Structures are given as structure tokens and as C-alpha cells.
Amino acid sequence: MDEFVTIYEEVIKILKQLFGTRSDVFLITGSGSAGLEASIISLIEPGDKVIADDYYLRFLEVVGTKVILLERGRGEAITPSMIERILKKEHDVKAVAIAHNDTAQGITNPINEIGEIVKNYGALFIVDAVSSLGGIPIKFDEWHIDICSSGAQKALSAPPGLAPIAVSERAWEVITNRKTPIPSRYLNLLSYREAVEKHGRWHPTPFTTATSLVVALYASLKSIMSEGLDKVYERHAKAAIAVRESLKAAGLKLLVKDERYASNTVTAVIWPEGYSYEKFWHLLYDKYRVMIGNPPVQWLSWPIFRGSFRIGHMGRTARQDHIMYTISAIENALLEISYPIKTGIMTEVAEKILT
Ligand SMILES: Cc1ncc(COP(=O)(O)O)c(C=O)c1O
């Protein structure tokens, strides 16, 4: 068999372990959004009723669905009771589409519990795992997920440009029984299945495969598997605790309201009023070469980011050296803008957790 196809098959095999599924997994060439769009455009038809978060909303609007938007306060997770309340009231909900890990707010939604409820009401469950796959456990089969997609560039630590996607048997049934044809050529999941079935041994994707990206993803996946999945998840959890605790030791407040839902791949923090965020951000970027989210310009254009900053700790960056350098840079920058903290308090706390 062609050497590349062997690598491709190995990548799919490992991704199945990461997704926690025996169902079909494909690689779409495109960023994370390509996976989200493929999920929606393949499964959802015009007029369908879908409960969704604000990110999926934009993809659903393209299709022309009736969207029930999950409105909640800033820093609040999507809870099972929130979903159940809507499912009880609304009839004929075809699907629930939400993020596993809300990257903008540093929140991990309890999709394990939500999946059970969605299944009990007979709806399909679509999950965005762009910033969780490879950093936070996912159990696609056990949690009754029907389509889950991710991106190579986040916790998988590979270059951007590939979107892994898992599709359940139930999702295939719905897709193959659509009333209208899938209005997409490139993001049509049926063509991905057909490619594997018809010529999987020499060309397992329907279009040109981004071979260099697949090889890069393979290197990342091999490194994840040689460390051991459980160890990788533990490393992320520990990095997240170190980040959260050191920030709290500095008197800063996390954006997430209930810390049980704090993300293990990204932490969002409320910026303390009365201190120059512009100065803080630029000290980190220009002097310490640390780029935290959200650059000041993002505060102006996206209300969701206003008044907060974010620290990513996913994949390769969820390691002691990265975390210690970042925390120490944040501590120095805070001292330099005259924010009142005791010198060394943040690094001391982080070090204790990480060693
Ligand atoms: C949760 C989540 N979903 C979707 C996306 C969009 O992914 P991409 O920019 O790779 O298309 C992102 C990107 O940051 C994300 O964090």
C-alpha cells in the first residue's frame, strides 16, 4: 500500500481513540470551522429546529434553520437543566449544537450529562471540540454524540488546516434520509464516506489531501500516544490548576462563574478596573514575548472579549516550562503596572502545583 495511505489510516485510528469512538472519523482539509460547517450543512435542513450556542448559530443561519439560541450570562456554562428546560417546552427539536470547550470564556460545558438528555428527547447532538480534542477527555460513543469536530492547531499541537470529524451511525441515517440534497460539494460528509468506501486504499479523501499537514498531525498524535492519553489529560488538568491558582493568588478573578466548569485548555481572567490593560498586554508581548489573548484591539471589536484576558495552556504549551515562564512574565508585567501583588507570589504558587 502507498506509504502515505498507511500514515493516513494510522492518523484516523489514533483520532478514533481521542474521540472515544468506533464510528467513522474523517479529516477535512480546512480550519476548525470547516468541520463545524460540514456538520451543520450535512445534517441540518432548512426549517429544522436546532438549539445552539452563538458560534454554531452563524453556521445554522446559512442553512436557514429555526435556531433557539442558548442565552446565558457571561462566564456561565451551558448546563443540562438549561437544555432540558428548552427540550421540555419545544417540540420537534432536531438537534442540539454546542461547544465542548468554550475557548472565548475558558469554560468546559458538561457535554457528558447533556448528551444523555439530548438522547432522551430524541434529538441529535452536535459538538464543537476545536479546543478540547487531545486536551480534555471526550467519549463520543458513551456521551451519545452524533457529530463532533475539531481543529489540528489547538490541543493537538499541529499546524492549522485540518479538521478531524467523527460521525455516528444515527447521524448517517439522518443524512441519508434527508428530504433535500446537501447544499455543498466540498463539505458534504457523504463524499468523505464514499471516498473511503470506494478508493480508501489509494485516495481516502474526496479531494486533494493536505499530505504535509497529515504527516505533521501524525507526528503530534504519535507524541500524544507515546506519552499516554491519561497522562496528557492529567498534564492539562495540572497546568490549568497552576494557572488558575496563581492568578487567584494575585487577587485576580476568573471569568468562569462556577469553577467546576473551568477549562483545562484555556483560562479567562477578568481584568481589574483602574489598571492599564494596554500597557500590561504590550509589556507581555514586547518585553517578555508572551502573547496572551485578547489583544487590546479585540476588546473594541468583540464584546465577548472586553474586560478579560486569556491564557492558553493546551497541547505543547501545557507544560511546566511554558506555564512557569508565562506566569512569571504576567507577574512581572503586573508589578510593572503597579498592580498590588507580593513579588514572587504567583510563581511560588504555580511551582508548588507543577513540581
Ligand atoms: C471552540 C472553537 N470553535 C471554533 C473555532 C474556529 O476554528 P478555526 O478558527 O480553526 O476555524 C475556534 C477557534 O478558535 C474555537 O475555539
The ligand as an SDF file (V2000), in Angstrom:
LIG
                    3D

 16 16  0  0  0  0  0  0  0  0999 V2000
  -14.3810   26.4930   20.2300 C   0  0  0  0  0  0  0  0  0  0  0  0
  -13.9750   26.9600   18.8690 C   0  0  0  0  0  0  0  0  0  0  0  0
  -14.7550   26.6610   17.8270 N   0  0  0  0  0  0  0  0  0  0  0  0
  -14.4290   27.0350   16.5860 C   0  0  0  0  0  0  0  0  0  0  0  0
  -13.2940   27.7500   16.3200 C   0  0  0  0  0  0  0  0  0  0  0  0
  -12.9580   28.1510   14.9120 C   0  0  0  0  0  0  0  0  0  0  0  0
  -11.8630   27.4180   14.4940 O   0  0  0  0  0  0  0  0  0  0  0  0
  -10.9830   27.8810   13.2430 P   0  0  0  0  0  0  0  0  0  0  0  0
  -10.5130   29.2690   13.5310 O   0  0  0  0  0  0  0  0  0  0  0  0
   -9.8550   26.8680   13.2260 O   0  0  0  0  0  0  0  0  0  0  0  0
  -11.8260   27.8080   12.0510 O   0  0  0  0  0  0  0  0  0  0  0  0
  -12.4490   28.1070   17.3680 C   0  0  0  0  0  0  0  0  0  0  0  0
  -11.2410   28.8820   17.0940 C   0  0  0  0  0  0  0  0  0  0  0  0
  -10.5890   29.4390   17.9150 O   0  0  0  0  0  0  0  0  0  0  0  0
  -12.7940   27.6900   18.6830 C   0  0  0  0  0  0  0  0  0  0  0  0
  -12.0090   27.9700   19.7100 O   0  0  0  0  0  0  0  0  0  0  0  0
  1  2  1  0
  2  3  1  0
  2 15  2  0
  3  4  2  0
  4  5  1  0
  5  6  1  0
  5 12  2  0
  6  7  1  0
  7  8  1  0
  8  9  2  0
  8 10  1  0
  8 11  1  0
 12 13  1  0
 12 15  1  0
 13 14  2  0
 15 16  1  0
M  END
$$$$
